[in-house]
Amino acid sequence: MKKLVASLCIIGLLSGCAAQIPPEALQFQPDTLANRQLQSRKYDIKSEKELLTASNNVLQDMGFNLDESNMQLGVLVASKNRDATDGGQIAGAILLAALFRVQASYDKDQKIRASLVTKPAATNNPIQVDVTTKTGKQIKFNQPVEASNCYVVRVTFQRLVWNQRGVLTKIEGINEPEIYQEFFDKLSKSIFLQAQNVE
């Protein structure tokens, strides 16, 4: 009996310590749709493989190195390393060290990562079926249909920053419209040239 009471007490304490997921964590933020529109474009092209090849060429033109690719799944991951040192951060770290004998960290290296996914696009006119069964029950289907030779590309850019001690200090999304506009402008040109068989 004592073991049962002790076990129930321990379970009660542990369940009280478990972190609860706030309801708003599972809801879309207001900027989610805007980001998806910024990061996605639809292209008419013969095959998904051609689209991935053109996307890879554009990423390489922008200085990225291909890290991972899976043509069957329509996924590319590329990255480029950049210096992240900031004179203001270094000056602040030196000042803190001089005044308070505290060793402050500052950003040293960063990696810009691009993740790209393609998928067949669905038409704006889905198939709609309205059926009445023998028993008189009404059944409706509303199924989107894949558009032939039309694919959606979604690319996201992230920034990972390490301090001078090699510790990862920041992971943040890059949402500057200019970067996405540059990528999609170059991709459109690459697809056009590819369609014209221009190397």
C-alpha positions in Angstrom: 0.0 0.0 0.0 2.8 2.4 0.9 4.5 1.7 -2.5 1.3 2.4 -4.3 0.8 5.8 -2.5 4.5 6.7 -3.1 4.2 5.8 -6.8 1.1 7.9 -7.2 2.7 10.9 -5.4 5.8 10.6 -7.7 3.6 10.3 -10.8 1.6 13.3 -9.7 4.7 15.4 -9.1 6.2 14.5 -12.4 3.1 15.2 -14.3 2.9 18.6 -12.7 6.4 19.4 -13.9 5.7 18.4 -17.5 5.7 21.4 -19.8 2.4 22.1 -21.3 2.2 23.2 -24.9 0.5 26.6 -25.1 -2.5 26.5 -27.5 -1.1 29.4 -29.6 2.0 27.4 -30.4 0.0 25.2 -32.8 -1.7 28.1 -34.6 -0.4 29.8 -37.7 1.1 33.2 -37.0 -0.3 36.2 -39.1 2.9 36.3 -41.1 2.8 32.6 -42.1 0.8 33.1 -45.3 2.9 36.2 -46.3 6.1 34.2 -45.8 4.8 31.3 -47.8 3.8 33.7 -50.7 7.3 35.3 -50.5 9.0 31.9 -50.6 7.0 30.1 -53.3 6.5 30.4 -57.0 4.7 28.2 -59.6 6.5 27.3 -62.9 5.4 25.6 -66.1 8.2 23.3 -67.0 8.5 19.8 -68.6 9.8 17.9 -65.6 10.5 18.3 -61.9 14.1 17.2 -62.6 14.7 20.1 -64.9 13.3 22.5 -62.3 15.6 21.0 -59.6 18.6 21.3 -62.0 17.8 24.9 -62.8 17.3 25.6 -59.0 20.7 24.0 -58.2 22.4 26.1 -60.9 20.9 29.3 -59.5 22.0 28.4 -55.9 25.5 27.8 -57.2 25.5 31.1 -59.0 24.5 32.8 -55.7 27.6 31.2 -54.0 25.9 28.2 -52.4 27.4 24.7 -52.3 25.1 21.7 -52.6 24.9 19.8 -49.3 22.1 17.4 -49.9 19.8 16.5 -52.8 17.1 14.0 -53.5 15.6 14.4 -56.9 12.9 11.8 -56.2 11.6 13.8 -53.3 12.2 17.2 -54.9 14.6 18.4 -52.2 17.8 20.5 -52.3 19.8 21.8 -49.4 22.7 24.2 -50.0 24.8 26.4 -47.8 27.6 29.0 -47.9 29.9 30.1 -45.1 30.5 33.8 -44.3 32.3 35.9 -41.8 30.0 37.2 -39.0 32.4 39.4 -37.1 31.0 42.8 -36.2 33.3 45.6 -35.0 30.7 46.8 -32.5 30.4 43.4 -30.8 34.2 43.0 -30.6 34.6 46.5 -29.2 31.9 45.7 -26.6 33.5 42.5 -25.6 36.9 44.2 -25.2 35.2 47.0 -23.1 33.5 44.4 -20.9 36.7 42.5 -20.4 38.6 45.7 -19.5 36.0 47.1 -17.1 34.5 44.1 -15.4 37.0 41.3 -16.2 34.2 39.4 -18.0 34.9 37.6 -21.1 32.0 38.4 -23.5 31.3 36.4 -26.6 30.9 37.9 -30.1 29.7 36.5 -33.4 32.5 35.0 -35.5 31.2 32.6 -38.2 27.9 32.2 -40.0 26.4 29.7 -42.4 23.6 30.8 -44.7 21.5 27.7 -45.6 19.0 27.4 -48.4 16.4 24.7 -48.3 14.4 24.1 -51.5 11.4 21.8 -52.1 9.4 21.2 -55.3 6.0 19.6 -55.7 3.5 19.2 -58.5 1.0 22.1 -58.5 -2.7 21.6 -58.2 -5.2 23.3 -60.5 -7.5 26.0 -59.3 -10.4 24.0 -60.6 -10.6 20.8 -58.6 -12.8 17.9 -59.6 -16.1 18.1 -57.9 -18.4 15.1 -57.6 -21.8 15.1 -56.2 -23.2 11.6 -55.7 -26.5 10.3 -54.2 -26.3 6.7 -52.9 -29.1 4.1 -53.2 -30.1 4.9 -49.6 -30.5 8.6 -50.5 -27.3 9.8 -48.8 -25.7 12.8 -50.5 -21.8 12.5 -50.8 -19.7 15.3 -52.2 -16.0 15.1 -53.2 -13.8 18.1 -53.9 -10.4 16.8 -55.0 -7.7 19.0 -56.4 -6.1 17.7 -59.6 -2.4 18.0 -60.3 -1.7 20.3 -63.2 0.4 18.8 -65.9 3.9 20.3 -66.3 3.3 22.8 -63.5 5.4 22.7 -60.3 5.6 24.8 -57.1 9.1 25.7 -55.8 9.5 26.8 -52.2 12.8 28.0 -50.9 13.7 29.2 -47.4 16.9 30.9 -46.3 18.2 30.6 -42.7 21.2 32.0 -40.9 23.2 30.0 -38.3 25.8 32.0 -36.3 28.7 30.7 -34.1 30.6 32.8 -31.6 34.4 32.9 -31.2 34.3 29.8 -29.0 32.5 27.7 -31.7 29.2 27.7 -29.9 26.0 28.0 -32.0 24.3 31.2 -30.8 21.7 32.0 -33.4 19.4 30.3 -35.8 17.1 32.7 -37.6 15.0 32.8 -40.8 15.9 35.3 -43.4 12.8 37.0 -44.7 14.2 39.9 -46.7 12.0 40.1 -49.9 15.1 41.2 -52.0 16.8 37.8 -51.5 13.8 35.8 -52.5 13.1 38.1 -55.5 16.7 37.7 -56.6 16.5 33.9 -56.4 13.2 33.7 -58.3 14.3 36.2 -61.0 17.4 34.1 -61.6 15.4 30.9 -61.6 12.9 32.3 -64.1 15.8 33.2 -66.4 17.5 29.8 -65.9 14.3 28.0 -66.8 13.8 30.2 -69.9 17.4 29.5 -71.1 17.0 25.8 -70.3 13.8 25.7 -72.4 15.7 27.4 -75.3 18.6 24.9 -74.9 21.1 27.7 -74.2 24.1 26.6 -72.1 
